[in-house]
């Protein structure tokens, strides 16, 4: 019997080249979905008859209602070792094995640095101008001596902060559970939340989305920021109140923002943030590098092979 395998949300058509899917043999059939399936009904219709589904982190959610609508599903793989948009309990109750894969954190820190430099050095504007035949459109601002605020000083935030230090920036950090000892370990200053928003020339978010961090940055925080300051978000869209961000950018309450994550993804074509010239936008590509795809899809292939042998690995929904 043929094992039907679906790879979801491969927007860049990278999955087939990232692992040796032919090694599964002739009894496996791999189908790639390279466009977003909008709405649960569309996902359920598209995945009927598939035994294995590989999802790219949280691009497509798998609530109980969707899991119940897929009677042939036996193995669900998510890139990364956690996925809050997947109902582990419902999958376990249906006898569906859920497995994870490797997921590198370093690309997101790199991406945040790229957005930081793009904002200060006006790189997107200059690039567009040069391609249009122009020359020197705006005067950039130097980073040396400026204050860089880091929201969240975990592994990713710590890596980002060290780049700020290497650029001779004054780096300060805050999060709800951050300690002065952790700041000293990284070599940055500890600040309370209000001070960080008031004093920073750029603020970068490196927090996990949770009930505590949802809406953490809103109108009150933008009101504290300097009109010359920038906000960078490569974590999760809902950490920032989107309407408040758009209002702050429209009214020049802040100088600009570098945004990689949004409340709704993929970002709708008519979303108002696309029209704001002081926003540098990328499409949730902060974590995307070739090395990550190779590791994640390579592990996904191993997960399938192990499951076919009756000994699944990297299982995320084992009974407690």
LUMVOGU-554941 format. One record per residue (C-alpha): y, x, z; chain; residue in one letter. Coordinates in nm, 3 decimals, always signed. Example, Ala and Ser with C-alpha at 12.3 -4.5 7.8 and 13.67 -1.06 7.14 Angstrom:
<vogus>
<vogu <-0.450 +1.230 +0.780> 'A' 'A'> <vogu <-0.106 +1.367 +0.714> 'A' 'S'> 
</vogus>
This chain:
<vogus>
<vogu <+0.000 +0.000 +0.000> 'A' 'X'> <vogu <+0.346 +0.129 -0.090> 'A' 'X'> <vogu <+0.586 +0.209 +0.193> 'A' 'X'> <vogu <+0.931 +0.092 +0.090> 'A' 'X'> <vogu <+1.215 +0.303 +0.230> 'A' 'X'> <vogu <+1.585 +0.212 +0.216> 'A' 'X'> <vogu <+1.866 +0.462 +0.268> 'A' 'X'> <vogu <+2.185 +0.276 +0.355> 'A' 'X'> <vogu <+2.551 +0.359 +0.302> 'A' 'X'> <vogu <+2.506 +0.681 +0.105> 'A' 'X'> <vogu <+2.860 +0.655 -0.031> 'A' 'X'> <vogu <+2.859 +1.010 -0.168> 'A' 'X'> <vogu <+2.508 +0.996 -0.317> 'A' 'X'> <vogu <+2.399 +1.292 -0.107> 'A' 'X'> <vogu <+2.078 +1.171 +0.056> 'A' 'X'> <vogu <+1.833 +1.234 -0.227> 'A' 'X'> <vogu <+1.945 +1.594 -0.263> 'A' 'X'> <vogu <+1.947 +1.662 +0.112> 'A' 'X'> <vogu <+1.570 +1.637 +0.173> 'A' 'X'> <vogu <+1.240 +1.662 -0.015> 'A' 'X'> <vogu <+1.160 +1.291 -0.041> 'A' 'X'> <vogu <+0.889 +1.360 -0.301> 'A' 'X'> <vogu <+0.683 +1.513 -0.020> 'A' 'X'> <vogu <+0.613 +1.158 +0.102> 'A' 'X'> <vogu <+0.380 +1.113 -0.195> 'A' 'X'> <vogu <+0.331 +0.841 -0.451> 'A' 'X'> <vogu <+0.272 +0.573 -0.190> 'A' 'X'> <vogu <+0.636 +0.589 -0.079> 'A' 'X'> <vogu <+0.925 +0.433 -0.269> 'A' 'X'> <vogu <+1.280 +0.540 -0.176> 'A' 'X'> <vogu <+1.581 +0.322 -0.264> 'A' 'X'> <vogu <+1.938 +0.435 -0.204> 'A' 'X'> <vogu <+2.224 +0.192 -0.137> 'A' 'X'> <vogu <+2.541 +0.382 -0.227> 'A' 'X'> <vogu <+2.787 +0.099 -0.166> 'A' 'X'> <vogu <+2.870 -0.092 +0.150> 'A' 'X'> <vogu <+2.678 -0.415 +0.201> 'A' 'X'> <vogu <+2.944 -0.643 +0.346> 'A' 'X'> <vogu <+2.825 -0.898 +0.595> 'A' 'X'> <vogu <+2.500 -0.946 +0.780> 'A' 'X'> <vogu <+2.364 -1.194 +0.525> 'A' 'X'> <vogu <+2.412 -0.942 +0.243> 'A' 'X'> <vogu <+2.234 -0.672 +0.444> 'A' 'X'> <vogu <+1.944 -0.904 +0.528> 'A' 'X'> <vogu <+1.903 -1.008 +0.164> 'A' 'X'> <vogu <+1.914 -0.650 +0.036> 'A' 'X'> <vogu <+1.660 -0.519 +0.288> 'A' 'X'> <vogu <+1.394 -0.783 +0.250> 'A' 'X'> <vogu <+1.055 -0.621 +0.194> 'A' 'X'> <vogu <+1.155 -0.276 +0.319> 'A' 'X'> <vogu <+0.935 -0.114 +0.583> 'A' 'X'> <vogu <+1.166 +0.174 +0.671> 'A' 'X'> <vogu <+1.546 +0.176 +0.688> 'A' 'X'> <vogu <+1.762 +0.485 +0.734> 'A' 'X'> <vogu <+2.116 +0.414 +0.850> 'A' 'X'> <vogu <+2.409 +0.656 +0.860> 'A' 'X'> <vogu <+2.520 +0.636 +1.223> 'A' 'X'> <vogu <+2.726 +0.318 +1.274> 'A' 'X'> <vogu <+2.820 +0.237 +0.915> 'A' 'X'> <vogu <+2.594 -0.071 +0.923> 'A' 'X'> <vogu <+2.525 -0.253 +1.249> 'A' 'X'> <vogu <+2.179 -0.380 +1.341> 'A' 'X'> <vogu <+2.220 -0.662 +1.597> 'A' 'X'> <vogu <+1.927 -0.877 +1.708> 'A' 'X'> <vogu <+2.003 -1.144 +1.448> 'A' 'X'> <vogu <+1.966 -0.894 +1.162> 'A' 'X'> <vogu <+1.655 -0.737 +1.310> 'A' 'X'> <vogu <+1.498 -1.083 +1.341> 'A' 'X'> <vogu <+1.574 -1.145 +0.972> 'A' 'X'> <vogu <+1.372 -0.842 +0.855> 'A' 'X'> <vogu <+1.003 -0.925 +0.915> 'A' 'X'> <vogu <+0.872 -0.625 +0.716> 'A' 'X'> <vogu <+1.079 -0.365 +0.902> 'A' 'X'> <vogu <+0.864 -0.124 +1.106> 'A' 'X'> <vogu <+1.072 +0.192 +1.136> 'A' 'X'> <vogu <+1.449 +0.211 +1.179> 'A' 'X'> <vogu <+1.615 +0.553 +1.169> 'A' 'X'> <vogu <+1.971 +0.627 +1.268> 'A' 'X'> <vogu <+2.142 +0.957 +1.208> 'A' 'X'> <vogu <+2.232 +1.102 +1.545> 'A' 'X'> <vogu <+2.058 +1.042 +1.876> 'A' 'X'> <vogu <+2.266 +0.741 +1.979> 'A' 'X'> <vogu <+2.391 +0.433 +1.799> 'A' 'X'> <vogu <+2.575 +0.165 +1.994> 'A' 'X'> <vogu <+2.571 -0.074 +1.698> 'A' 'X'> <vogu <+2.190 -0.099 +1.703> 'A' 'X'> <vogu <+2.006 -0.337 +1.939> 'A' 'X'> <vogu <+1.732 -0.111 +2.075> 'A' 'X'> <vogu <+1.580 -0.381 +2.295> 'A' 'X'> <vogu <+1.550 -0.633 +2.011> 'A' 'X'> <vogu <+1.386 -0.370 +1.790> 'A' 'X'> <vogu <+1.138 -0.279 +2.063> 'A' 'X'> <vogu <+1.049 -0.646 +2.118> 'A' 'X'> <vogu <+0.976 -0.677 +1.745> 'A' 'X'> <vogu <+0.755 -0.368 +1.751> 'A' 'X'> <vogu <+1.004 -0.170 +1.543> 'A' 'X'> <vogu <+1.021 +0.202 +1.622> 'A' 'X'> <vogu <+1.375 +0.343 +1.631> 'A' 'X'> <vogu <+1.418 +0.716 +1.576> 'A' 'X'> <vogu <+1.718 +0.947 +1.571> 'A' 'X'> <vogu <+1.807 +1.272 +1.399> 'A' 'X'> <vogu <+2.015 +1.584 +1.447> 'A' 'X'> <vogu <+2.392 +1.534 +1.435> 'A' 'X'> <vogu <+2.641 +1.819 +1.448> 'A' 'X'> <vogu <+2.967 +1.781 +1.635> 'A' 'X'> <vogu <+3.159 +2.078 +1.500> 'A' 'X'> <vogu <+3.270 +1.917 +1.168> 'A' 'X'> <vogu <+3.482 +1.658 +1.349> 'A' 'X'> <vogu <+3.673 +1.926 +1.539> 'A' 'X'> <vogu <+3.734 +2.108 +1.211> 'A' 'X'> <vogu <+3.858 +1.786 +1.051> 'A' 'X'> <vogu <+4.099 +1.721 +1.336> 'A' 'X'> <vogu <+4.242 +2.070 +1.284> 'A' 'X'> <vogu <+4.282 +1.992 +0.914> 'A' 'X'> <vogu <+4.477 +1.676 +0.993> 'A' 'X'> <vogu <+4.690 +1.864 +1.246> 'A' 'X'> <vogu <+4.788 +2.124 +0.987> 'A' 'X'> <vogu <+4.837 +1.861 +0.718> 'A' 'X'> <vogu <+5.089 +1.679 +0.935> 'A' 'X'> <vogu <+5.288 +1.979 +1.054> 'A' 'X'> <vogu <+5.282 +2.168 +0.724> 'A' 'X'> <vogu <+5.327 +1.858 +0.497> 'A' 'X'> <vogu <+5.030 +1.969 +0.287> 'A' 'X'> <vogu <+4.939 +1.628 +0.133> 'A' 'X'> <vogu <+5.302 +1.567 +0.032> 'A' 'X'> <vogu <+5.339 +1.913 -0.122> 'A' 'X'> <vogu <+5.008 +1.882 -0.306> 'A' 'X'> <vogu <+5.110 +1.550 -0.462> 'A' 'X'> <vogu <+5.451 +1.688 -0.550> 'A' 'X'> <vogu <+5.306 +1.996 -0.720> 'A' 'X'> <vogu <+5.065 +1.787 -0.929> 'A' 'X'> <vogu <+5.359 +1.568 -1.032> 'A' 'X'> <vogu <+5.556 +1.871 -1.153> 'A' 'X'> <vogu <+5.781 +1.903 -0.848> 'A' 'X'> <vogu <+5.860 +2.187 -0.609> 'A' 'X'> <vogu <+5.929 +2.202 -0.233> 'A' 'X'> <vogu <+5.970 +1.841 -0.125> 'A' 'X'> <vogu <+6.019 +1.869 +0.250> 'A' 'X'> <vogu <+6.071 +2.121 +0.530> 'A' 'X'> <vogu <+5.759 +2.157 +0.746> 'A' 'X'> <vogu <+5.757 +2.213 +1.121> 'A' 'X'> <vogu <+5.594 +2.517 +1.281> 'A' 'X'> <vogu <+5.317 +2.476 +1.537> 'A' 'X'> <vogu <+5.379 +2.790 +1.744> 'A' 'X'> <vogu <+5.518 +2.700 +2.083> 'A' 'X'> <vogu <+5.471 +2.327 +2.033> 'A' 'X'> <vogu <+5.277 +2.122 +2.288> 'A' 'X'> <vogu <+4.939 +1.994 +2.179> 'A' 'X'> <vogu <+4.791 +1.710 +2.385> 'A' 'X'> <vogu <+4.415 +1.661 +2.382> 'A' 'X'> <vogu <+4.270 +1.329 +2.495> 'A' 'X'> <vogu <+3.919 +1.418 +2.605> 'A' 'X'> <vogu <+3.811 +1.776 +2.671> 'A' 'X'> <vogu <+3.437 +1.753 +2.611> 'A' 'X'> <vogu <+3.251 +1.963 +2.358> 'A' 'X'> <vogu <+3.456 +1.849 +2.057> 'A' 'X'> <vogu <+3.787 +1.833 +2.239> 'A' 'X'> <vogu <+3.728 +2.177 +2.383> 'A' 'X'> <vogu <+3.665 +2.328 +2.039> 'A' 'X'> <vogu <+3.980 +2.165 +1.904> 'A' 'X'> <vogu <+4.188 +2.281 +2.200> 'A' 'X'> <vogu <+4.085 +2.643 +2.146> 'A' 'X'> <vogu <+4.221 +2.629 +1.791> 'A' 'X'> <vogu <+4.552 +2.510 +1.932> 'A' 'X'> <vogu <+4.552 +2.806 +2.169> 'A' 'X'> <vogu <+4.477 +3.040 +1.878> 'A' 'X'> <vogu <+4.787 +2.901 +1.704> 'A' 'X'> <vogu <+4.997 +2.986 +2.012> 'A' 'X'> <vogu <+5.045 +2.622 +2.101> 'A' 'X'> <vogu <+5.089 +2.502 +2.457> 'A' 'X'> <vogu <+4.775 +2.294 +2.505> 'A' 'X'> <vogu <+4.743 +2.025 +2.773> 'A' 'X'> <vogu <+4.467 +1.770 +2.825> 'A' 'X'> <vogu <+4.391 +1.441 +2.996> 'A' 'X'> <vogu <+4.114 +1.187 +3.024> 'A' 'X'> <vogu <+4.016 +0.953 +3.304> 'A' 'X'> <vogu <+3.750 +1.181 +3.451> 'A' 'X'> <vogu <+3.891 +1.518 +3.343> 'A' 'X'> <vogu <+3.911 +1.783 +3.616> 'A' 'X'> <vogu <+4.145 +2.076 +3.658> 'A' 'X'> <vogu <+3.834 +2.298 +3.670> 'A' 'X'> <vogu <+3.732 +2.191 +3.319> 'A' 'X'> <vogu <+4.084 +2.258 +3.193> 'A' 'X'> <vogu <+4.079 +2.605 +3.347> 'A' 'X'> <vogu <+3.740 +2.671 +3.185> 'A' 'X'> <vogu <+3.885 +2.597 +2.839> 'A' 'X'> <vogu <+4.215 +2.766 +2.919> 'A' 'X'> <vogu <+4.444 +2.465 +2.886> 'A' 'X'> <vogu <+4.681 +2.286 +3.121> 'A' 'X'> <vogu <+4.592 +1.968 +3.308> 'A' 'X'> <vogu <+4.833 +1.676 +3.271> 'A' 'X'> <vogu <+4.840 +1.315 +3.378> 'A' 'X'> <vogu <+4.836 +1.055 +3.101> 'A' 'X'> <vogu <+5.209 +0.976 +3.105> 'A' 'X'> <vogu <+5.307 +1.343 +3.097> 'A' 'X'> <vogu <+5.074 +1.414 +2.808> 'A' 'X'> <vogu <+5.224 +1.136 +2.595> 'A' 'X'> <vogu <+5.582 +1.228 +2.687> 'A' 'X'> <vogu <+5.559 +1.603 +2.634> 'A' 'X'> <vogu <+5.318 +1.646 +2.343> 'A' 'X'> <vogu <+5.435 +1.724 +1.992> 'A' 'X'> <vogu <+5.092 +1.621 +1.866> 'A' 'X'> <vogu <+4.811 +1.430 +2.037> 'A' 'X'> <vogu <+4.449 +1.439 +1.922> 'A' 'X'> <vogu <+4.184 +1.194 +2.045> 'A' 'X'> <vogu <+3.835 +1.323 +2.131> 'A' 'X'> <vogu <+3.684 +1.039 +2.336> 'A' 'X'> <vogu <+3.379 +0.817 +2.307> 'A' 'X'> <vogu <+3.455 +0.450 +2.245> 'A' 'X'> <vogu <+3.376 +0.246 +2.555> 'A' 'X'> <vogu <+3.520 -0.043 +2.755> 'A' 'X'> <vogu <+3.742 +0.212 +2.932> 'A' 'X'> <vogu <+3.879 +0.373 +2.616> 'A' 'X'> <vogu <+3.913 +0.068 +2.389> 'A' 'X'> <vogu <+4.285 +0.013 +2.331> 'A' 'X'> <vogu <+4.371 +0.323 +2.536> 'A' 'X'> <vogu <+4.658 +0.407 +2.302> 'A' 'X'> <vogu <+4.889 +0.114 +2.242> 'A' 'X'> <vogu <+5.253 +0.015 +2.227> 'A' 'X'> <vogu <+5.326 +0.149 +2.577> 'A' 'X'> <vogu <+5.187 +0.492 +2.487> 'A' 'X'> <vogu <+5.374 +0.506 +2.155> 'A' 'X'> <vogu <+5.694 +0.423 +2.343> 'A' 'X'> <vogu <+5.640 +0.734 +2.557> 'A' 'X'> <vogu <+5.591 +0.968 +2.260> 'A' 'X'> <vogu <+5.863 +1.176 +2.099> 'A' 'X'> <vogu <+5.991 +1.041 +1.766> 'A' 'X'> <vogu <+5.896 +1.382 +1.622> 'A' 'X'> <vogu <+5.537 +1.367 +1.751> 'A' 'X'> <vogu <+5.211 +1.308 +1.567> 'A' 'X'> <vogu <+4.889 +1.123 +1.658> 'A' 'X'> <vogu <+4.546 +1.227 +1.532> 'A' 'X'> <vogu <+4.235 +1.012 +1.565> 'A' 'X'> <vogu <+3.894 +1.134 +1.448> 'A' 'X'> <vogu <+3.698 +0.956 +1.724> 'A' 'X'> <vogu <+3.680 +0.577 +1.684> 'A' 'X'> <vogu <+3.938 +0.336 +1.547> 'A' 'X'> <vogu <+3.950 +0.084 +1.835> 'A' 'X'> <vogu <+4.059 +0.352 +2.084> 'A' 'X'> <vogu <+4.402 +0.303 +1.925> 'A' 'X'> <vogu <+4.555 -0.044 +1.897> 'A' 'X'> <vogu <+4.585 -0.059 +1.519> 'A' 'X'> <vogu <+4.876 -0.304 +1.505> 'A' 'X'> <vogu <+5.074 -0.091 +1.751> 'A' 'X'> <vogu <+5.004 +0.223 +1.546> 'A' 'X'> <vogu <+5.123 +0.059 +1.224> 'A' 'X'> <vogu <+5.437 -0.068 +1.398> 'A' 'X'> <vogu <+5.511 +0.279 +1.539> 'A' 'X'> <vogu <+5.471 +0.439 +1.196> 'A' 'X'> <vogu <+5.678 +0.173 +1.018> 'A' 'X'> <vogu <+5.963 +0.206 +1.265> 'A' 'X'> <vogu <+5.947 +0.587 +1.285> 'A' 'X'> <vogu <+5.879 +0.564 +1.656> 'A' 'X'> <vogu <+5.653 +0.864 +1.590> 'A' 'X'> <vogu <+5.675 +1.108 +1.300> 'A' 'X'> <vogu <+5.331 +1.043 +1.160> 'A' 'X'> <vogu <+4.958 +1.013 +1.214> 'A' 'X'> <vogu <+4.637 +1.166 +1.085> 'A' 'X'> <vogu <+4.369 +0.896 +1.088> 'A' 'X'> <vogu <+4.001 +0.918 +0.996> 'A' 'X'> <vogu <+3.864 +0.610 +1.178> 'A' 'X'> <vogu <+3.957 +0.240 +1.166> 'A' 'X'> <vogu <+3.885 -0.095 +1.325> 'A' 'X'> <vogu <+3.713 -0.215 +1.008> 'A' 'X'> <vogu <+3.521 +0.031 +0.790> 'A' 'X'> <vogu <+3.522 +0.080 +0.499> 'A' 'X'> <vogu <+3.899 +0.028 +0.519> 'A' 'X'> <vogu <+4.002 -0.278 +0.311> 'A' 'X'> <vogu <+4.187 -0.187 -0.008> 'A' 'X'> <vogu <+4.489 -0.396 +0.091> 'A' 'X'> <vogu <+4.513 -0.265 +0.448> 'A' 'X'> <vogu <+4.880 -0.205 +0.540> 'A' 'X'> <vogu <+4.820 +0.147 +0.671> 'A' 'X'> <vogu <+4.747 +0.257 +0.314> 'A' 'X'> <vogu <+5.113 +0.196 +0.225> 'A' 'X'> <vogu <+5.259 +0.416 +0.499> 'A' 'X'> <vogu <+5.380 +0.751 +0.367> 'A' 'X'> <vogu <+5.381 +0.910 +0.712> 'A' 'X'> <vogu <+5.008 +0.850 +0.757> 'A' 'X'> <vogu <+4.756 +1.109 +0.637> 'A' 'X'> <vogu <+4.434 +0.914 +0.583> 'A' 'X'> <vogu <+4.070 +1.008 +0.533> 'A' 'X'> <vogu <+3.772 +0.774 +0.512> 'A' 'X'> <vogu <+3.569 +0.854 +0.826> 'A' 'X'> <vogu <+3.464 +1.188 +0.680> 'A' 'X'> <vogu <+3.537 +1.388 +0.994> 'A' 'X'> <vogu <+3.168 +1.442 +1.068> 'A' 'X'> <vogu <+3.060 +1.475 +0.704> 'A' 'X'> <vogu <+2.960 +1.818 +0.578> 'A' 'X'> <vogu <+2.667 +1.927 +0.363> 'A' 'X'> <vogu <+2.503 +2.101 +0.658> 'A' 'X'> <vogu <+2.500 +1.778 +0.856> 'A' 'X'> <vogu <+2.344 +1.578 +0.573> 'A' 'X'> <vogu <+2.074 +1.841 +0.529> 'A' 'X'> <vogu <+1.990 +1.835 +0.899> 'A' 'X'> <vogu <+2.010 +1.456 +0.942> 'A' 'X'> <vogu <+1.816 +1.356 +0.632> 'A' 'X'> <vogu <+1.570 +1.638 +0.690> 'A' 'X'> <vogu <+1.497 +1.496 +1.035> 'A' 'X'> <vogu <+1.479 +1.144 +0.890> 'A' 'X'> <vogu <+1.210 +1.264 +0.649> 'A' 'X'> <vogu <+1.017 +1.424 +0.937> 'A' 'X'> <vogu <+1.050 +1.100 +1.134> 'A' 'X'> <vogu <+0.891 +0.905 +0.850> 'A' 'X'> <vogu <+0.609 +1.157 +0.809> 'A' 'X'> <vogu <+0.533 +1.154 +1.182> 'A' 'X'> <vogu <+0.545 +0.773 +1.196> 'A' 'X'> <vogu <+0.305 +0.750 +0.901> 'A' 'X'> <vogu <+0.063 +0.968 +1.101> 'A' 'X'> <vogu <+0.091 +0.737 +1.401> 'A' 'X'> <vogu <+0.281 +0.988 +1.617> 'A' 'X'> <vogu <+0.653 +0.908 +1.586> 'A' 'X'> <vogu <+0.906 +1.164 +1.706> 'A' 'X'> <vogu <+1.265 +1.142 +1.832> 'A' 'X'> <vogu <+1.200 +0.785 +1.945> 'A' 'X'> <vogu <+1.508 +0.616 +2.094> 'A' 'X'> <vogu <+1.373 +0.277 +2.202> 'A' 'X'> <vogu <+1.067 +0.354 +2.406> 'A' 'X'> <vogu <+1.001 +0.108 +2.690> 'A' 'X'> <vogu <+1.183 +0.208 +3.011> 'A' 'X'> 
</vogus>
